[in-house]
C-alpha cells in the first residue's frame, strides 16, 4: 500500500499542533512571487554634476542616502497596508 503524501507537517494526524495554529490545518501553502529585479547594474558617477545628470535622465529624484533605484520607477511597497487588524485582539 502506498503512503499518502502530506501537503505539510500540520496535516499529519500524528503531529500535535499548538492550539493557536490549529486553524491553519488544511490551508494551502503560501507562494511568494519573485519581485526581484531582472538585472542589476552598478553605475559609478564621477562627481555631483554626473549624479544630477544621471537622475535627470532617469526622471527620478534622489537624496544623499539614495543607494538604488528602479527603472522605470516602481512604487514603493508599503507592507503596513497589508496588515488587517480586527476581531479579538489582546492589548
Secondary structure by P-SEA (a helix, b strand, c coil): cbbbbbccccccccccccccccccccccbbbbccccccbbbbbbbccaaaaaaaaaaaccccccccccccccccccccccccccccccccc
